[in-house]
Amino acid sequence: MSTDVQNFIGELDAGVFEQKVARALSDVALGVVTNGKAGSVTLKFDMKQIADSGQVTIAQKLSQVIPTTHGKLSEENTTPSTMYVGRNGALTLYPENQVDMFNPANKKQEA
């Protein structure tokens, strides 16, 4: 199993990153058709391991260039998120083997 990109993007920054990407795509597209000039949206993900764990901190960077009548507007936004790295490098918000502590089957029998 590899990373589910749709879930990954939706989980970054508690869902806020997905909204930022949607807004950037719309703003750039509107600038392109309004002004007849090229624009861009760029996503960049920098990852660092957290100590010796199976987790990484991901610095997700969103850059946009919106064409205007007499030039362009550019903006850059970077926020961090923490993810678990599972089998085959799959990135998830929660570890693969997380135990459901509310499931009675997982509780130890009391003597």
C-alpha positions in Angstrom: 0.0 0.0 0.0 1.3 3.5 -0.8 0.1 6.9 0.3 -3.5 7.7 -0.4 -2.9 11.2 -1.9 -6.5 12.4 -1.5 -6.5 11.5 2.2 -2.9 12.8 2.7 -3.8 16.3 1.3 -7.0 16.3 3.3 -5.2 15.5 6.6 -2.5 18.1 6.3 -2.8 21.0 8.7 -6.2 19.5 9.9 -7.8 20.0 6.5 -6.8 23.6 6.1 -4.1 22.9 3.6 -6.7 21.4 1.2 -8.8 24.5 1.4 -5.7 26.7 0.7 -4.9 24.7 -2.4 -8.5 24.9 -3.6 -8.5 28.7 -3.1 -5.1 29.1 -4.8 -6.1 27.1 -7.8 -9.3 29.2 -8.2 -7.5 32.5 -7.8 -4.8 31.7 -10.2 -7.3 30.3 -12.8 -9.4 33.5 -12.5 -6.3 35.7 -13.0 -5.2 33.7 -16.0 -8.5 34.0 -17.9 -9.1 37.6 -16.8 -5.7 38.8 -17.9 -4.6 36.4 -20.6 -1.3 35.6 -18.9 0.2 32.5 -17.4 0.1 31.8 -13.6 1.2 29.0 -11.4 0.4 27.0 -8.3 3.3 25.0 -6.8 3.2 22.5 -3.9 6.4 21.4 -2.2 6.7 18.9 0.7 9.9 18.8 2.8 10.1 15.9 5.3 12.3 15.3 8.3 12.2 12.3 10.6 11.2 12.9 14.2 14.0 11.6 16.4 14.3 7.8 15.9 10.5 7.3 15.4 8.4 6.1 12.5 7.1 9.7 12.1 8.0 12.6 10.0 7.3 16.3 10.1 6.2 17.5 6.7 6.6 21.2 5.9 4.0 21.7 3.2 4.6 24.8 1.1 2.0 26.4 -1.2 3.2 29.0 -3.7 1.0 30.9 -6.2 1.6 33.4 -8.9 -1.5 35.3 -10.0 -1.3 37.3 -13.2 -2.7 40.9 -13.0 -3.3 43.6 -15.5 0.1 45.2 -14.9 2.2 42.4 -13.4 1.6 39.6 -11.0 0.8 38.8 -7.3 2.8 36.1 -5.6 2.3 34.4 -2.2 4.0 31.7 -0.3 2.6 29.8 2.7 4.4 27.0 4.7 2.9 25.0 7.5 4.0 21.9 9.4 2.2 18.6 9.9 3.2 15.3 11.5 2.5 12.0 9.9 3.2 8.3 10.6 5.2 6.3 8.0 3.7 2.8 7.6 4.5 -0.1 5.4 6.0 0.8 2.0 6.3 4.4 3.2 2.5 5.1 3.3 1.9 8.4 5.1 -1.1 8.5 7.5 -2.3 10.6 10.3 -2.6 7.6 12.6 -0.3 4.6 13.0 -1.3 1.4 11.1 -1.4 -0.7 14.3 -3.2 1.6 16.6 -5.2 -0.3 19.2 -8.8 0.7 19.7 -8.8 1.4 23.5 -12.6 1.6 23.6 -13.0 -2.0 22.2 -13.7 -4.4 25.1 -11.8 -7.1 23.2 -8.6 -5.1 23.6 -8.8 -4.8 27.4 -6.9 -7.2 29.7 -9.0 -9.5 31.8 -9.1 -8.5 35.4 -8.3 -11.2 37.9 
